[in-house]
Amino acid sequence: MPDNPHSKTAALTTAQVTHVAKLARLEVAPGRIEEYRTQLAAVLGHIAQLDAVDLAGVEPMAHPFESHNRLAADIPVEGLSIEAVLMNAPAVEGRFLAVPKVLAEGD
Amino acid sequence: MTSPTHNTPTHNTPSDMTALRDAVATGTTTAESICAGMLAVTAERNTEINAFHEVFAEHALEAARRVDSDARAGRPLPPLAGMPIAIKDNVATTLGRTTCSSRMLENYRSPFDATAVERLAHAGAVVMGKTNMDEFAMGSSGEHCKWGPVRNPWDSTRVPGGSSAGSAAAVAGGMCAAAIGSDTGGAIRQPASFCGIVGLKPTYGRISRWGLVAFGSSLDQIGPMTRSVRDAALMLDVMSGIDERDSTTADRPPTELAKTVERPIEGLRVGIPRQYMSDANDTEVSAAVHAAADAYRALGATIVSVELPLTDVGISTYYVIAPAEASSNLARYDGIRYGHRAQLQPGEDLFTLYARSRSEGFGPEVQRRIMLGTYMLSSGYYDAYYKRALQVRRRIKQEFDQAFTACDVLLGPTAPTPAFGFGANSDPLAMYLCDVYTVNTNIAGICGVSIPAGFAERNGKHLPVGVQLQANAFEEDRLLRAARMLERALTATTGAHAPNA
């Protein structure tokens, strides 16, 4: 993304919002980019208060408890049936999910 | 503090679920008549309140009749036999749809029941319907709902709070015996406060998240929304305990709090964080906390002042962690396997299918949070936002641990204000700041409960005001016993608690 990764206080640009929308797989109408930019910039401005917290020697905490992986017994269990999986599919061909063509002709 | 007169939330003050359950068990009433009564209230009030998106009337009546037939035959009844319970629409049920109040999932039918729902049904509860919510649980007002805004039963010009808006309104409006909600940053407790009911966010890992549509996976918890503290204890007992399908459930046996909740705690130490008594709180909110402290003193508890200096930083920490986790969790909605799929024009590619499906399927608040999370996790920003927020998270947890060396429970406001009007917080950041007293409970993974503690009068209407108690991780026994002490005392002095508990 940007050239200066730590310039959090620098104003968010419309180009950045457009780029983030693309990364997030969202189709934002050009007329709404500025609205999102203003709202996201306000939240990011507020979040900048985290910079004032003294974090010397503090380890990140990704999860409320220091948990370790719990492994299930290595025994096969029944999954969902094909019918159950396909019942919510937006498009189906036979036993398969139907999707638009991914590769162009001749690829 | 006044008691409600002209805008009581229900036509006739309903009993709490424990009382209803006992009445069915002793033959004083039937499950069918309870269920039919709540369905009648729902039929009358739901058009205005919009608590329910779907009601399973026939299913509920049939299930209630089966309970009555068991009771007549003298068969032992399970703990929630025949109790109509409302389920927030981000909790998977095989009955009806599970929409998260989003166009993205407007026709989604779950092939399985959430573990919490399975356990409620096993305990005899009747799944009565699915309740409206802020889309994908993102919101603090119940306004951001594909199926229209939910209204507060105490004053329909005001919001019920969110995101578990419909669940809170259904319980407060007498439309069900109890409900379940989910709480990522206050979404059970804040609507409970706005609607005058009890809302419990259990410790992270207490109740399985299997079947709860993921928002912020390290923050989300399912919890009860009830008319009394003892009902919350009963529901937690039924829903808690390890689940092989959710590896983050705590390896602890189910709670047995219904047995102990009536027992007061001798020598209870109640801590009031100095930072919670902000001048920014509405007068009635601060008054409710002072009244609660007075009630505890009268019961022989000790009140101590404690420090939680990072209280204000909680919102910033939350609005890094929650959107980051949400942007990752919601990446699964791509229009391919389930959910909304956009129609493509000839020549448009797969990227367009993903992006258009998501933009058509998600409302603006959901898109805002996805973009926020995507931005903060993107290359070059990860350390500056996400890693830093996780470091602050540890500091917040350490502050709670320190505070809990001086006290058993923390007392403070649930929200800075009573229910606000529609559109009053249309600015996203203003809405986020409403959760200042609830987000840190989730950030630290501890437990918290909101209970009714008084009223504020606005434009001639009485609006409920809740207070929040918090306890350290897995201290729900202490939390709910302390809450029950307060509930009993406040019911006597302020009439704050409508039911007969």
Interface residues (C-beta under 8 A of the other chain):
Chain A: M1 P2 P5 H6 K8 Q16 V17 V20 A21 K22 L23 A24 R25 L26 E27 V28 Y36 Q39 L40 A42 V43 L44 H46 I47 A48 Q49 L50 D51 V53 L55 V58 E59 P60 M61 A62 H63 P64 F65 S67 N69 R70 A72 L80 S81 A84 V85 M87 N88 A89 P90 A91 L97 V99 P100 V102
Chain B: N107 Y108 R109 P111 F112 Y204 G205 S218 E244 S247 T248 A250 D251 L310 D312 V313 I315 S316 T317 Y319 V320 S327 A331 D334 G335 I336 R337 Y338 G339 H340 R341 L344 E348 D349 L350 F351 T352 L353 Y354 A355 R356 R358 S359 F362 Q367 R368 I370 M371 L372 T374 Y375 S378 S379 G380 Y381 A384 Y385 K387 R388 A389 L390 Q391 V392 R393 R394 R395 K397 D427 P428 L429 Y432 A444 G445 I446 A473
